[in-house]
Amino acid sequence: MIFKNKLKYIFLILFGFFIAFFIIEIFVRIFDKNPDIILKSIYKLDSKTGLIVYKPKKEFEYNTTCFSNKFKFNSLGWRDQEFDLEKGKNVYRILAVGDSFVASLEIPLEKTFHYLLEQKLNEHFKNKNIKFEVLSISKGGNGMYYNYRYLKDYGIKYNPDLILMFTFRNDFLDDMREMDRSNNYSIESILGRGSFKITDGKLIDKYSRYNNALFGQLFFGIRSNLAFPHFFYRKFSSLVYKIRGAENIDINYLKNNLKEIEEIEDKVFEKIKLVALENNLNIIFFNIIDNSIYKEDNTGLVSIENHKEIIKKLVNKYNFKFIDLKDYFLKRYQIDRKDFILSCDYHWNELGHSYMADAIFENLLKEINF
């Protein structure tokens, strides 16, 4: 009898917790207007690679004060058209690998630079017996390390003829947060200590940023799909960063230790080169341009010039090709005098994507010969 009463009390307590959680979850979903809660629901942890990816076939409506966009990820989990894993006959396949600028969640797919680039190439070579496919395998928050992993774990499966790898000046910060290091104060790093580490001068890939795969799946799944845990996570993370000053530590560290950052990125480029050699890949690097070329930069990030200097040095070291788009964007801006960045967001608007498509198209005509 006593045992049954204990079970009854335990059940009532658990049921009470469930009801309380349910009420708080509904409350947070209604009243917390932070778009990050909804945005996190589009991600998942790939159980095979340990990488964070978009959910295949996930429909999403992205609303902010300056744009609204509704879209659906394709069946392979990319923000792109549907395409076959196998490359068709007479197809020249180009992969665009990068971060949120390349994923382009903010605008309609038909306005993205990779979609426009595919149209431009097919129109230009319409009299040739060739079809171009420009596929985007990208995700917001990807630095150069994640670009390398996306290429190695996903990109090579599509048998590409050319890789366009895009790099932005926050890539160094993204890579620092993925690296196993003692001064990374993010919650993920406390739980798992990074997606890679450098030991004896060599970069070692880890399964994921979570040391325990099962725990990582559970933690990331809860945080990505439930509003209240994500709200708590966001507030707690912000508090940790504020107390420890981690955000400033990261940014100031970047600015004051560019030599060490270059050494870390060198190890990432070494890995990219190995993938390129093993799979006979042709990779061209492009720098992503924002409005800091004509407006005061308040981001605190490494400048476009400092970022470009490091990238160019590593590209030359490993015999890749780098195409600097700064002058092209600046020239177009000086002609049009229109902002190519969204007013409430630092990503490109439709004009910025058209600039990018035009710039890459002009440069690829020098690279592609049929």
N, C-alpha and C positions, 0 to 999 in steps of 0.2 A: 504493500500500500504506500509506504514511504517512498519507494523507488518510483512508483507511478506518479506520485505528486511532484517529485523532483523533475521527472520528464515533462510534466505538464507545465511547470514553472519555466523550464528551459525553453520549451516550445513557445510559451507566451512572450518571453523576453526576445527570442529570435524574431518572432512575428512582429513585435513592437518595433524592433530595429528595422525590419523590412518596410513596415508602413511609414516610419519616420524618414527612411532613406528615399522611399518613393515620393513622399510629399516634398522633400527638399529638392529632389531631382526635377520634379515638375516646376517648382518655384524658380529654380535656377534657369531652366530652359525658357521660362516666360520672361523673367526680369533681367537676366544677365545678357546685355546686348553685345558683349565682346564677340566679334566674328570668329575669333580663334577657336572657340568651342565647337562651332559648326565646321570650321575648316579642318580641325583635327580628325573629324569623322571620315575623311576621305583616305586616310592612311592605314596601312597595316604593316606588320612585321612579317617579311617573307620567311617562312619556316625553313626553306632550303638554303638560303644565302645569309640570313640574319640581317638583311638590309631593309630599311624602311622604304616602302613603295606605295603607289596609289592602288586603290582597290579596283580590280577589273569590273567593268560595267556599272560602276558607281555613278549615279546621277547626282548632280550637285548644282545648287543655285548660290552664287557668290554675289552678295550685295554689300556695297559700301556707300559712302556719301557721294562718290564721284563715278561709280560704275556699277552695273548690274549685269551679270552674265550667267546663263544657265547652260550646262553642258553635261556630257556623259563620257567617262573614260572608255576606251575601247576594250575588247575582250582580253587583250594582253596586258591591260593596266596602264596604258599610256594615254596622254591627252593628245590624241591624234585620230585620224581616220582608221577604219578597219584595214588591216593588211595581213597577208599571209606570212607565216614564218619562213616558208620556202620562197626564195627569190625566183620570179618567173623568167622566161626566156627573153633575151634582149632587154633586160631591165638593168639599169644602172642605179644602184641603191646607195643613197647617202644617209648617214646617221648624224643627227644633231644631238650632241650630248652636253648637258649643262644644268643650270639651276632654275630658279623660278622665272627668270627672263625667258628661258627657252621653253619651259612648260606652259607659260602664257595662259594662266587661268583667268586673267582679267578681261580678256576680249574674245569675241567669237572666233572659232577655229579658222574660218575662211579669211580672217584678217591677220592671222599670225604670220610671222616672217617665213617660217618653214613651209607653210602651205603656199604662200605667194611665190616663194623661191621655186617650188616644184612646178607651179604653173609657168613661170618665166622660162625655166629650162626646157620644158616640153614644147613651149611655143617656139623658142629659138631653134631647137633641133627637130622641128616637126617633119622636116624632109629627110631626116635620118631614120634608119631602122632601129630606133632606140627609145625606150620609155624611162623617164626618171621618176624615182620615188625618193622623197625626202621625209624621213621618219624621225620623230622626236622621241628620244628615250631620256627623259629628264624629270627632275623633281625639285621643288622649292627647298632651299637649305643645303643643296649639294655643293660641296667644295671640290677641290681637285681630287682629294682622296675618293670621295663618293663617285666622281666622274670616272675615275680609274676602275672602281668596283662595278659600276654600271656597265662599262664597256666590257670588262672581263667576264662578268657573270650573266649578262643579258645581250649586249650588243653584238658580240661575235657570232651568236646563234643565227643572226639575220643575214650573215654572209655579205657584209657591206663592201662596196667598192671604194668608198671614201668616208672618212670620219671628220666631222666638223666639231671640234671641242671648244666650248666657250668658257671663258674665265672672267670673273668679276672681282672687283677689289675687296669684297668681303670673303673671298674664298679662303684666305689665310686664317681668318677668324673661325670660319666653319671647320677647317681642318684642325685647328687647335682644340676645338670642342669635341672632335671625334677621337683625338689622340689620348692615349693613356698617360696622364701626367698629374702630378700631385697638386697643382694649383688650379685644377678645373673644378669649380664648385657647383656645377649643374647637378640636378638630382640624378640624372642618368649616370653621370660619372661616379657618383657615390655608390650607386647600385651595381654598376658594371665596369667602370673605369675605361671607357673608350672602345672604339672599333678597331684601333690598331696601336701598336707600340713600336718603338725603335730600340732594338737591342744589339749591342756590338756593331753599331753602324748600319744595321739592316732593318728595313721595315717589315714587320710581322703582322699579317692580317689576322684578326680575330673573327670568330663566328659573327659577332655583332657587338654592340655597345653593352649588351647584357651578358654577364658571365654565365648565367644559367639560362638555357634556351627556353625551358618550360616557364620559368618565372618571367622572362622577358616577354613571351607571348601573352601571358596573363596580365602583366602590368600594362603593357602597351595597349592591349585590347580594351581593358577597362578605361584607361585614360582617353582613348580615342573615341569610344562609343557612348560614354556616359558623361553628362554635363557636370554633375556635382563633383565627382572625383577629379575631373579636369580643372574645374574652378578652384578646388582645394590645391591641386598640384601647381596651378599657375600662381596663386597667391603665396603659397609656401616657397616656391622657387624664387619669386620676386623678393620675398623677405630675406631668403638666404643670400641672394645676390646683393641686396642692399646692406645687410649686416657686414658681409665680407668684402663688399666693394668689388665683387668678381668681374662685373661688366667693365668697370674702369681698369681693373687689373689686366683683363684680356686686351682691351684696346690700347692701353698705354704700353703693355708688353710688346704688342705688335710694332708700334712706332719706334720703340727704343731698342728692339732686338731683331732688326730686319735680317741681320746676318744669320742668326740662329733659325729664323723662319725660312730663309733661303735653303739652309741645310736640310730642314724637314721636307720642304717641297722638292728638293733634289731627290730624296728617297722615293717620293711619290712618282716623280717623272721617270725615275729608274724603273719602277714597276710598269708604268705606261709603255715605256720602250720595250720591255720584255714581252708584253702582250702584243705589241705591234710586230715584233720580230717573229714571234711564234705563230702569228696568224696572217703575216704578210699584209699588214694594214697600212694604209696611207692616211696620216692624220695631219690636219691643218688646225692650228690654234687661232682663235679670234678673241680679241678683248671686247667685253661688253661696255658700252659707253652710256653714262647717265648724264644728268644735267649739271653735274659739277664742272663741266667744261665751260659753262657760261654763267653759272650761279655760285654764290658762296656755299661752300661745303660745310654743313653742320653735322654730318654723320659721325665724325670722329674716326672714320675708317682710314686705312692707308690710302694715300692719294693715287689717282690714276697713273701718274708718272712713276711713282715708286713701285706700284704693282707691276706695271709694264716692264720696268727695268729688270725685275727679278724673273718674270716669265720669259722675256726675250733671252736672257742669259741661259736659262735652263733649256729652252727650245733649241738654241744654238748648240749647247753641249750635247744634246741627245739627237741632233740632226733631224729635227722636225722643222715645220715651217710655221712662222707667225705672221699674221696679217693685222696690222694696226689700223683700226677703224676710226680713231679719234679725229683725224683731219677731215675724213669724209663727213662725219656727223656734224662737225663744226661748220664746214662749208655749207651743208644743207640748211643748218639753223640760221646762218648769216643771210642766206637767200630768202628763206621762208619767214623767219622771225616768229616762229611758232614753237611752243614748248612741246617736246615729243615725249614728255613724262606725264603720267596721270597726276592730277592736282592733289589727290589725297593719298598718293601711293608713289613709291619710287620706281615702279616698273614702267615700261613703255606703254604709251597709248597706241592707237591705230597708226598714227603718223610715224611713231618710232619704229614700229614693226615694218612699215613700208620702207623706211630708210635702211633698216637692217637687210631686208630682202634685196633691195637695189645694190647695196654695198657688196654683199656676198656674191650676187649674180655677176657683177662686173669683174670681181676677182676670180671667180670660178671659170669664166670664159678663157682666162689665161692658163688655167690648170687642166681643163678638160679638152681633149682633142679627139675628134672622130672623123 
